[in-house]
C-alpha cells in the first residue's frame, strides 16, 4: 500500500484547485459582458475569489513547518 506524505497530498490539492482556477479564468475571458446579467458576473467573481482563497490556504498549509 502506498502512503502519501502531507506535502504530496497538499500538492495534489493545489493542482486540482489551480486547474479549477484556470477553467474559470478561461470562462471569464470568453464572457460577453453585454449579454449576461450582473448577477452572473457577481457569481463568477465569488467563485474566483473562493478558489483563490482556497489555493492560498492550501499553499500556506504546505509551507508550515512539520510538528
N, C-alpha and C positions, 0 to 999 in steps of 0.2 A: 504494500500500500504506500502511496506517495503522500508525504506530508509537506505542506507549503508553509514557509515562514510568513510572518505578518507582512513583511515588505513585499513579498511576491503577491500575496492576496491584495494588498493595497494598490500595487501596480496594475493588477488586473482590473480592479475597480476604476482606477484612473483612466485606463484605456477605454472602458465602457462609457464613462462619463464624457471623456474627450470626444468619442465618436458621436455621442448624442449632441454635444455642443456643435460639432461640425455639421451634423444633419440639420439642426435648427438654424444655424447660420446660413446654410445654403438656401433654406426655405425663406429666410428674411431677405436674402439677396434677390430672389425672383418674385417677391411680393409686388403686386401692383397696388400701391397705396391709394390710388384714385378709386379703386373698385371694392375695397374691403372696408368693413366698419371699424370704428375706433375701438370697439370692444375687442376685436380680433387683434389689433395692434397691441393693446394693453396686455391681453392674454399671452401673446407671443413674447412680449417683454418680461412678463412674470416667469415664463418658462426659462428664458435665457438667464435671468437673474438667479433663479433657484438652482439651475445646473451649474452656474458659475460659483455659487456659494458651496454647493456640494463638492465640486472639484477642489476648491480652496481648502475645505475641511479635511478631505481625504489626503490631499497633498501635505497638509500640515501635520496630520496624524502620522504619516510615514516618515517625517523628518524628526519626530520626537525621539529622544534617547530611550533605549530599552530599559525596562525596570530591573 
